[in-house]
Amino acid sequence: MLLDIADPQDYAKVSSIGWAWGYLGGGILLAVNLVMLQYPHLLGAAPGTFTVQHCFLSAAIWWAVFTVPIALAVRGGHSSHTVNIRHAIGALRRSIRHLSQLPTFTRFFFAYLLYNDGVETVIVMASIFGDQELHLATGELVLFFLMVQGVAFIGSIIFGIIANKFDNRRAVLIGVGIWSFVSLWGWQLGWLGDAKQEYWFLGILAGLVMGGTQAASRSLQAVLIPPNYSAEFFSFFAISGKFASAVGPAIFGLAVWVTGSLRVGMLSLLIFFILGAWLLWGVSEEQGRREALAFEPAADDHQS
């Protein structure tokens, strides 16, 4: 809905604010979950009343409650039509055909699949790394991710400012560069002496770029796609990303299986950041904007 609620010059600002509020909301719920698990007496409950399963239930309720304002207050402009399965499959086929007409978007698309796969894998594996490599307790891990959520709120705002001052591509490249450093530091965690303490510093660094990289990527995508096809291309982006997101954990798991080291698994993700940055380096935001504005679908696309 980014194209429905913001003007092109505001994509970066709105996207970064959206990610920031998302991390703030997630942090609030995580804090509630921490109280549920560690301090249930503050909620008038006996010790052991709440489990991790109750935290999942609270997330479901949270989603339902905060979907209501969107459903009531936001009306789509570019994407307000009824969709069925046949239409969705047809749209997916059209999106694949359209890639040949949007070379800049296509290059960015493959760059995003690579570096975002690395980002998603780091996020998913961070708790496993903290548990199995550093032997952190559940309460410590919840506090760790609560800290990351708070830092991600700040990082999203900072990257919105960077994207507005320079451009979205440079903001993403900065983020990917820092993610590369996170991967390297995770491999050599403890090189300053205290691995657990460094893990927290690593979380701060990851939090600064976690929301910012994704926010800048989303606003860059909004610039590179034809305005009247936002729902189609954003959906194609999301679906493709879900399929590609299996590759990162597979590479991570393979590296751990071969070497027996979670640290080497973290290092293996560096290839996603390097290749993604290499592809992104050749993306011209201005060229992509011109291609998007000049986009003309084939005649049969209107009928499918």
N, C-alpha and C positions, 0 to 999 in steps of 0.2 A: 504493500500500500504506500510505499515511499513516494512514488510519483503522484499519488492521489492527494497527499497531504502537504507536499512541499514543492516549492519552485526549484528549478535546477541549481540556482546559486546557493540554495539552502540545504541541498542533499547531505553534504558532509556534516553540517551542524545538527540537523534533525536526526540523522543516523547515529551520530555519536551520543547525542542526548538520550536517544532511545535505548542504546546499549547501556548507558550509564544508569538510567532509571531501572533497567532490567537487573543489573547487578546489585543495585541498592535494594530492590524488592527481594531478590534472592537472598541477599545477606540478612535481611530482616527475618525471613522465614528460617534461615539456617540458625539464627540466634534463638528463635523460638524452639527449634529442634534441639539445640544444645541444652536449653533449660529443661525440655521434656526428658532428655536422657540423663543429664547430670544433676539437675536440681529440681526434680518434680515437686518437691514440697512448696516451691514458690508458686505452683499452680494448684496447690491444695491437694496433691495426689501423693500416694505412698511410694516409697522407693520401688523401682521395678515395674511400675504401672505402665510406662511407655517403652516401646521397643522401636527398632529401626523401621519395622513395618508400619508403625503409627506415623513415622516421619513421611513415608511414602504417601500415606493417606492424606496427611496435611498438605503435601504438594498438590495432590489432585484437587483438594478443596480450594487451595490458593489459585490454581489455574482457572477453575470454574468462576470464582468470584471476580477475578480481574479480567476475565473475558467479557463480562457484562458491559463495562463502559465502551469497549470497542464495538460490540454488537449494537449498542443503542446510539452511540454518538458519531461513529465514523461511517461515512457512505463512500463506497468505491466509485471512482470515475472511469479509470482505464480498465477495470476488471469486474464491473458490475453486470454479470450475466450468469444465467443458470448453466451449470456444468454437469454433464453426465460422463460416464465411463468412456463411451464412444468418442465424445468430444475431446476428452482429456487425452486419449490415445492419439487422436488426430492432431491435436496441438503439439504433442511430443514429437510426432513425425515431422511436422512443419518446422519445429525448432531446429531439428537436426539438419533439414534442408537449408534453413536460413543461415546456418553457420558459414556457408561458402560465400555469402554476400556480406558478411561482417567479419573480415579477417582480424581486425584489432580486438574485437570482442572475443573471437575464438582463441587468440593467443592468451588473452587475459583469463579466459575460461579454464584453459589447461594449466596455466600458472596457479590459479586459485585452487584447482583440484589437488595440486602437489603440496603447496605450502600449507593450505588449510588442513590437509590430511595430517601433516606433522603437528600442527597446533592441536587438533582434536585428540590425537594420540597422546600427546604430552599431558593434556588435561585429564584424560581417562586414566592414564597410567600413574599419575602423580600420587594417588592414594595407595596404589599397590606398592609403589616405590617406597613411600613413607612407612608402610606397614611391614613389608618384608625385608627391605634393605636397612631401614633405620629403627624398626621395631617400635614405632610410635603407637600409643594407645588410641582407642577410638575417640576419646575426648580431645586428645591433642590434635588428631586429624581434623575434627570438626572445627576446632579453634583455628587451625591452619587455613582451612578453606573459607572460614568466616573472614579472616584477615585478607585473603586473596580477593574475595568479593568486594570488600571495602576499597582496596587499592585499585581494582578494576573499574570502579565507579570514577575514580580520579583519572585513571589512565584513559578512559573513553573520552572524557572532556578534553584532556590534553591533546589527544590525537585529532579531535575535531578541530581544535585551534591550528594544529600543524597542517591539516588538510586544507583549511581555509586560507592559511598564509602561503602555502606552497601549492600542492595539489594532492589529490588522493593517491596517485601512484607513488609519490615520494614518501607519503605517510606509511603506506603499506610496506615499502622497501625498508624503511627504518624499523618497522615492527618485525619483519622477517629477519633482519640482521640481528635484532635482539633475541629473537627465538633461537637463532643459530647459536648464539652465545649461551643461552639457557641449556641447550642440548649438550654443548661441550662442557659446561660447568657440572651438569648432572653426571656426566661420565667421570669427571675428576672430583666429585663432591668430597670434601674433607681436605682439600689441598691447602686450606688455610689453617687446619688443625682440628676444627669441631664440625663434623658432618651434619649433626642435627641443627646446629645454629646456622650453618650455611643453607640448609634446606629452607629455613624461614626467609633468608635473604633471597634465595632463588624464587620463592613464592611471591615476594614483593616485586621482583623483576618481571616474572611471568604475568602477574596481575596488571602491571602497568601497560603491557602490550596486548593482553588477552582480548579485552573488549575493543581496544583501539584498532587493532589489526582487522577485526571482523567488521567494525563500523565503517572504516575507510574502504574496505573491500566492497561493502554493500553500496556505498555512495558512488564508488567508481563504476560498479556494474550499472547503476542507474543512469550514469552518463553515457555508457557505451551501448545501451539497448534502445531500439526504436520506441518512442514514447507510447504509442498505441498498442504495444505488445508487451507491456510490463508484466502482467500476470503470467503470460506464456513463458517468458524468458526467466523470470524469477523462479517459477515452478520447475522449469527444466534445470536450472542451476541447483535448486534444492535436491531434486531427485538424483541428479548425477553425483552431487556431493555425498549423498547417503551411500550410494553404491561404492564410490571411491574411498569412503572413510573406512572401509574394511581392509584396505591395503596397508595402511599405517600400522594398526595393531598386528597384522599378519607378519610384517617385516620385523616389528619389535619382538614378537613372540618367537620368530625364527632365530633372530640374533641371540635371544636368551636361551633358546633350546640348544643352539650350537655351542655357545660359550659358557652357559650356566651363570651369566652375569646380567643383572638388571641394568647395570651401568653401561654395558656395551649395547644393550637394547636401546637405551636413551641416546647413545651416540649414533646408532643406525638411522635415527630420524633426521640427522643432519642432511642426508641426501635429498630429502623432500624440500627442505628450506633452500638448499643451494640451487637445485633445478628450478624450483618455483621462482626464485629471485632472478635467475638467468632469463627465463621466459618473460617475466614481468618487466625486466629492464628494457626490452624492445617494444613495450606498449606505449603508444602516443595517445594521450588523453584527447588532444585536439583532433587528431586524425580519426579516432574512434567516434567522437561526437559528430563529425561530418558524415561518417559512414552511417551512423544511426539515423540522422536527419534525412539522408538521401535514400534510405531503405525503401524499396518498393517490393511488396510480396508478389509472387507469381499469381496469375489469374485464377488458377485452380485452388489456391489457398483460401480464397474468399468463399469457395463453394464447399470446402471440406469441413 
